[in-house]
Amino acid sequence: MKILITGSSGFIGFHLSKLLLDEGNIVHGFDSMNNYYDVQLKKSRLKNFNKL
């Protein structure tokens, strides 16, 4: 299944995306990468997806 996740590099979006990927789904993530909290943390989370 193809799924779009908004806020995919935030806490909830990241963990939801990872769960869905682990289940074999195709996940398209979108995040504004604003500085509401640490952007470096968000970027490091996105690097985890590139490894999958």
FIBA-380848 format. One line per 10 residues: their letters; for each residue x, y, z of N, C-alpha, C, CB. Coordinates in pm, 1 decimal, m for minus. Atoms other than C-alpha are relative to their C-alpha. Glycine has a CB too. Layout:
BEGIN
a) X Y Z X Y Z X Y Z X Y Z | ...;
END
This chain:
BEGIN
mkilitgssg) 84.4 m116.8 0.0 0.0 0.0 0.0 89.5 123.7 0.0 m96.3 m0.6 121.7 | m70.4 m127.2 0.2 119.5 354.2 m71.1 m67.3 93.4 99.4 2.7 62.4 m142.1 | 53.8 m84.4 m106.5 80.4 593.5 220.4 78.1 131.0 5.9 5.8 m73.2 136.8 | m61.4 m131.6 m16.8 149.0 967.6 259.5 m5.6 37.0 147.9 m72.0 108.1 m88.0 | m8.9 m40.7 m140.1 267.8 1078.1 603.3 47.5 145.3 3.9 97.0 m94.2 81.1 | m44.2 m137.6 m20.0 280.8 1448.2 689.5 69.7 7.8 135.4 m120.3 100.7 m8.1 | m77.1 m10.1 m123.8 528.0 1551.2 955.8 86.3 m123.5 22.0 m93.3 20.2 118.9 | m68.4 128.9 m6.0 734.2 1243.3 876.2 134.3 1.1 72.4 20.6 m49.7 m137.0 | m126.3 m1.8 m74.8 1050.7 1362.1 1048.1 m19.5 45.7 144.5 100.7 91.1 m69.4 | 30.8 m27.2 m140.3 877.4 1457.2 1372.8 m8.0 m130.5 77.7 m132.2 78.5 13.0;
figfhlskll) m2.0 119.1 m84.8 848.7 1215.9 1662.6 m104.7 m103.4 m41.7 m22.3 39.4 144.7 | 107.1 94.2 32.0 512.1 1059.0 1583.6 8.2 m44.2 m145.9 m137.1 63.1 28.5 | m7.4 33.1 142.4 546.8 1077.4 1205.3 113.8 m93.6 m33.1 13.8 124.9 m80.9 | m115.6 86.8 23.2 890.6 916.4 1213.5 m30.5 m142.8 41.9 122.6 52.0 75.7 | 26.4 134.8 m50.9 780.6 622.3 1426.4 m113.7 m68.4 m77.1 m34.3 5.9 149.5 | 106.7 55.5 81.9 460.4 575.2 1227.3 54.3 m43.3 m136.1 m113.5 102.3 m17.5 | m59.2 33.2 130.0 655.7 583.1 900.8 84.7 m125.9 8.6 85.0 116.4 m51.2 | m85.6 117.5 m17.4 906.5 330.8 1031.5 m84.1 m126.1 16.2 92.5 18.1 121.6 | 88.9 114.5 m19.9 628.3 96.8 1146.3 m61.7 m44.0 m133.2 m111.1 34.9 101.7 | 62.5 32.1 127.9 454.9 116.7 809.1 100.5 m57.0 m99.9 m66.2 123.9 m58.1;
ldegnivhgf) m104.5 53.9 87.3 781.0 59.3 620.9 36.2 m142.8 40.1 125.1 89.4 4.3 | m31.7 134.6 m49.4 859.8 m240.8 839.7 m107.7 m100.9 m38.2 17.2 2.0 151.8 | 110.3 87.5 40.4 519.3 m383.0 744.2 m5.2 m20.6 m151.2 m132.1 57.5 48.3 | m7.0 19.7 144.3 613.5 m358.8 375.4 m74.2 102.7 m83.2 m51.8 m132.4 m32.6 | 70.1 m105.1 72.8 422.7 m44.0 280.7 98.9 93.9 m66.4 m92.4 78.0 93.4 | m77.8 m107.2 63.0 551.2 231.0 54.2 m43.8 129.7 65.6 m20.9 4.3 m157.3 | 32.4 m121.8 m73.8 569.4 553.3 252.7 62.0 120.6 m69.8 49.5 m9.5 146.6 | m45.5 m128.8 51.3 594.7 900.7 104.0 m14.6 98.3 115.3 m82.1 46.2 m128.5 | 2.0 m90.4 m113.4 689.3 1145.2 377.5 13.9 145.0 m41.8 109.2 m35.7 96.0 | m7.5 m143.2 23.0 643.0 1519.5 385.2 19.6 67.7 134.8 m127.9 53.2 m72.4;
dsmnnyydvq) m20.9 m76.9 m122.4 778.9 1758.0 647.8 53.6 136.7 m38.6 97.8 m73.2 97.9 | m43.7 m135.9 32.3 830.6 2133.4 644.1 139.7 30.2 53.4 m98.7 100.6 55.7 | m134.2 m16.9 m57.6 1156.0 2096.2 842.5 16.2 137.2 64.8 107.2 m19.5 m108.0 | m10.2 m127.6 m69.1 1076.7 2410.4 1039.8 78.1 m17.2 130.2 m140.1 58.2 27.8 | m83.4 8.3 m120.0 1265.2 2493.3 1357.4 m82.8 m2.4 128.3 96.8 116.9 4.0 | 80.9 15.7 m121.5 982.6 2414.3 1601.1 80.1 m77.0 104.2 m134.3 m73.1 m31.0 | m104.1 60.2 m82.5 1240.5 2177.9 1742.8 115.3 m39.9 m88.2 m53.2 m121.5 78.3 | m130.1 20.7 62.9 1590.4 2066.9 1649.1 m6.9 m58.3 m141.5 81.7 m90.0 85.7 | 1.4 42.7 139.2 1620.6 2046.2 1270.3 104.4 m109.1 m23.6 25.5 119.7 m93.2 | m102.4 103.9 14.9 1939.9 1837.9 1302.7 m55.9 m136.3 41.4 125.5 34.4 84.2;
lkksrlknfn) 63.9 124.3 m42.4 1738.3 1574.0 1488.3 m91.0 m52.6 m110.7 m80.3 21.6 130.2 | 87.6 40.3 110.9 1484.6 1569.3 1205.9 81.4 m55.0 m116.0 m85.6 118.6 m47.5 | m85.0 45.9 110.3 1761.5 1534.0 947.8 60.8 m137.1 30.0 111.6 102.1 m27.2 | m57.1 130.5 m34.5 1917.7 1243.5 1136.1 m106.1 m109.5 m9.0 61.0 3.5 141.5 | 108.4 97.8 15.2 1579.0 1068.5 1142.4 m19.4 m34.9 m146.6 m131.6 54.2 59.8 | 17.5 26.7 143.6 1549.9 1107.1 765.1 111.6 m88.0 m54.0 m5.0 131.3 m78.8 | m110.3 86.2 43.6 1891.6 945.6 722.1 m30.0 m146.2 29.7 131.0 41.4 68.2 | 38.4 138.2 m29.7 1749.0 633.9 889.1 m85.6 m59.6 m111.5 m75.6 m6.4 132.8 | 84.3 49.8 107.6 1494.3 604.4 608.8 82.4 m32.2 m124.0 m108.2 101.7 m33.7 | m83.2 24.3 115.4 1763.7 624.4 344.5 73.6 m133.5 10.2 98.8 112.9 m16.7;
kl) m68.3 126.0 m21.7 1922.6 314.6 499.0 m90.6 m120.3 m25.2 54.1 m5.1 140.5 | 93.8 112.0 15.4 1605.1 104.8 459.0 m11.1 m44.4 m143.4 m136.8 37.9 51.7;
END
